[in-house]
Amino acid sequence: MVAASRLKGAQTKMEKSRGLVEPMVRLLGDQPGVDAERTLLVPVSSDKGLCGGINSTVVKYSKVVAGLSGAQVPLLTIIGEKARGQLSKAYAETLTGAIVDLSKVPLTFATASLVSDTILNQGAGKHQIVYNRFQSVISFKPTVATVYSSGEYEKAAESGMNNFDAYELEGPERSEFLLDLSEFNMGVVVYNALLENSTSELGSRMQSMENSTKNAKDMLGKLTLLYNRTRQASITTELIEIISGASALEG
């Protein structure tokens, strides 16, 4: 019951965060295939285990995305202890840092903003965030969200690759406006990715615990049956010996 209530609360927050991401995608576009001078890969994993295959899936997809970059291996900033343990040795030369123990603090937009500031401080033009998108308690989808720097968004606006110039906006110049939007967009995407991954973790852990409980009950049933059969066989053997001894005395 406690796990189900935690999952419900996390799912509600996660669904609300999706409402922040969708308008930013419509405004700034989504062009994952556009290359930049520097690329930063951000795998999002959990700090704890016993949650199925969500962490191994993130590690697997991160390696695939890194391999698609060609000769230039992307920089790497890891979120979560589990991915750090599996990726830090393989990408030691390009690893810029790891962010762990986020599960020990409330997962708010302020927390996500601190994480996004750490990511933006790496100075990359392209950021690929790998996380698990929650679908149901038993299903999650590995996802790669691409976020660019303000300079890359400005190039996209000039070439017509996003809809930024289609809106009438009042305020500072386009470059300053895009700088603010790119920083906010990073915060929104990181916030959503953390919530999606956290909800997938809770659902997967609850399912793993249910499977473990079922397996334990099945094992207990088999051991009980084996114990009863062994005990019954022992009793039967003793009865046969007693009856045989009594028959021998009578004879």
C-alpha positions in Angstrom: 0.0 0.0 0.0 2.8 2.4 0.8 4.6 1.6 -2.4 1.4 2.2 -4.4 0.7 5.5 -2.7 4.3 6.7 -3.4 3.9 5.6 -7.0 0.6 7.5 -7.4 2.2 10.7 -6.0 5.2 10.4 -8.2 3.1 9.7 -11.3 0.9 12.8 -10.6 4.0 15.1 -10.5 5.5 13.4 -13.6 2.3 14.0 -15.6 2.3 17.6 -14.7 5.9 18.0 -15.7 5.1 16.8 -19.2 2.9 19.9 -19.5 6.0 22.0 -19.2 8.0 20.1 -21.8 5.5 20.1 -24.7 5.2 23.9 -25.2 9.0 24.2 -25.2 9.3 21.6 -27.9 6.7 23.4 -30.0 8.6 26.7 -29.6 12.2 25.6 -30.0 11.7 22.4 -32.0 13.2 19.0 -31.7 16.1 18.2 -34.0 18.1 15.4 -32.4 20.1 14.9 -35.6 21.7 18.3 -35.7 25.4 18.2 -34.8 27.2 20.7 -32.6 30.9 21.4 -31.9 30.7 19.8 -28.4 28.1 17.2 -27.3 27.4 16.2 -23.7 25.7 12.9 -22.8 23.7 12.8 -19.6 22.5 9.3 -18.5 19.9 9.4 -15.8 19.8 6.4 -13.4 18.9 5.6 -9.8 21.1 5.6 -6.7 19.6 2.3 -5.5 19.1 -1.2 -7.0 16.4 -3.8 -6.8 14.4 -1.9 -9.5 14.5 -4.3 -12.5 16.3 -3.3 -15.6 15.9 0.4 -15.7 19.5 1.2 -14.9 21.0 -1.4 -17.3 18.7 -0.1 -20.0 19.9 3.5 -19.6 23.5 2.3 -19.6 22.9 0.3 -22.8 21.2 3.2 -24.6 23.9 5.6 -23.5 26.6 3.4 -25.0 24.6 3.3 -28.3 24.1 7.1 -28.4 27.8 7.6 -27.6 28.7 5.2 -30.4 26.6 7.1 -32.9 28.7 10.2 -32.4 31.5 8.7 -34.6 35.1 9.5 -33.9 34.3 12.3 -31.5 33.3 10.7 -28.2 30.8 13.0 -26.4 31.5 14.3 -22.9 29.7 12.5 -20.1 28.0 13.8 -17.0 26.3 11.0 -15.1 23.2 11.3 -12.8 22.8 8.4 -10.4 25.1 6.0 -8.6 24.2 2.9 -10.7 25.1 4.4 -14.1 28.3 5.8 -12.6 29.4 2.4 -11.5 29.0 1.0 -15.1 30.1 3.9 -17.2 32.9 5.7 -15.3 35.6 3.2 -16.3 34.6 2.8 -19.9 34.4 6.6 -20.5 37.0 7.8 -17.9 38.7 10.2 -20.4 35.5 12.1 -21.3 33.7 11.9 -17.9 33.3 15.4 -16.5 31.4 14.5 -13.3 28.7 12.6 -11.6 25.6 13.8 -9.6 24.5 11.3 -7.0 22.2 11.1 -3.9 19.4 13.1 -5.5 16.9 10.6 -4.0 17.9 11.9 -0.6 16.4 15.4 -1.3 12.9 16.3 -2.5 12.6 16.2 -6.2 11.5 19.8 -7.0 12.1 22.2 -9.9 14.7 23.9 -7.8 16.7 20.7 -7.4 16.4 20.1 -11.2 17.6 23.7 -11.8 20.8 23.0 -9.8 21.4 19.9 -11.8 20.8 21.8 -15.1 23.2 24.6 -14.1 25.9 21.9 -13.6 25.2 20.5 -17.0 25.1 23.9 -18.7 28.4 24.9 -17.1 30.2 22.2 -19.2 29.8 24.6 -22.2 28.5 22.0 -24.7 26.4 23.1 -27.7 24.3 19.9 -27.7 23.0 17.9 -24.7 21.5 14.4 -24.9 19.7 13.3 -21.8 19.0 9.5 -21.6 16.2 8.4 -19.2 13.3 6.0 -18.9 9.9 7.5 -19.9 7.2 6.0 -17.7 4.3 4.2 -19.4 2.8 1.9 -16.8 3.8 0.0 -13.7 5.3 -2.8 -15.9 6.5 -0.7 -18.8 8.9 2.1 -19.4 10.5 3.4 -22.6 14.1 4.4 -23.0 14.1 8.0 -24.3 16.8 10.5 -25.5 15.9 14.2 -25.1 18.0 16.7 -27.0 18.6 20.2 -25.6 20.8 22.8 -27.4 22.6 25.9 -26.3 21.2 29.3 -27.0 23.7 29.8 -29.9 22.4 26.6 -31.6 18.8 27.7 -31.1 19.6 31.0 -32.7 21.1 29.3 -35.7 18.0 27.1 -36.0 15.8 30.2 -35.8 17.7 31.9 -38.6 17.5 28.9 -40.8 13.8 28.3 -40.0 14.3 25.0 -38.2 12.2 26.0 -35.3 9.1 28.2 -34.8 10.6 30.9 -32.6 10.3 33.7 -35.2 6.6 32.8 -35.8 5.7 34.2 -32.4 5.4 37.9 -31.7 7.4 38.5 -28.5 8.1 41.7 -26.7 11.2 42.0 -24.6 14.9 41.8 -25.1 16.8 41.0 -28.3 16.4 37.5 -29.7 19.9 36.3 -28.5 19.1 37.3 -24.9 15.6 35.9 -25.2 16.9 32.6 -26.5 19.6 32.4 -23.7 16.8 32.6 -21.1 14.6 30.1 -22.9 17.5 27.6 -23.4 18.3 27.7 -19.7 14.7 27.3 -18.8 14.2 24.6 -21.3 17.2 22.7 -19.8 15.7 23.0 -16.4 12.3 21.7 -17.6 13.7 18.8 -19.5 15.9 17.7 -16.6 13.0 18.1 -14.2 10.8 15.9 -16.4 13.6 13.3 -17.0 14.2 13.0 -13.2 10.5 12.6 -12.5 10.0 10.1 -15.4 13.0 8.0 -14.3 11.9 8.2 -10.6 8.4 7.0 -11.4 9.7 4.2 -13.6 12.0 3.2 -10.7 9.2 3.1 -8.2 7.0 1.1 -10.6 9.8 -1.3 -11.5 10.8 -1.8 -7.9 7.2 -2.5 -6.9 6.9 -5.0 -9.7 10.2 -6.6 -8.7 9.1 -6.9 -5.1 5.8 -8.5 -6.1 7.7 -11.0 -8.2 10.1 -11.7 -5.4 7.2 -12.2 -3.0 5.5 -14.6 -5.4 8.8 -16.5 -6.0 9.3 -16.8 -2.2 5.8 -18.1 -1.7 6.3 -20.7 -4.5 9.6 -21.8 -3.0 8.0 -22.0 0.5 5.2 -24.2 -1.0 7.7 -26.5 -2.7 9.9 -26.8 0.4 6.8 -27.5 2.6 5.7 -30.2 0.2 9.2 -31.7 0.1 9.3 -31.7 3.9 5.9 -33.4 4.3 6.8 -36.1 1.8 10.2 -36.7 3.5 8.5 -36.8 6.9 5.7 -39.2 5.6 8.3 -41.5 4.0 10.2 -41.6 7.3 7.1 -42.5 9.3 6.1 -45.1 6.7 9.6 -46.7 7.0 9.4 -46.8 10.8 5.9 -48.4 10.6 7.1 -51.1 8.2 10.1 -51.9 10.5 7.8 -52.2 13.5 5.3 -54.4 11.7 8.1 -56.6 10.3 9.6 -57.0 13.8 6.2 -57.9 15.3 5.6 -60.4 12.6 9.0 -62.0 13.2 8.3 -62.3 16.9 4.9 -64.0 16.3 6.5 -66.4 13.9 
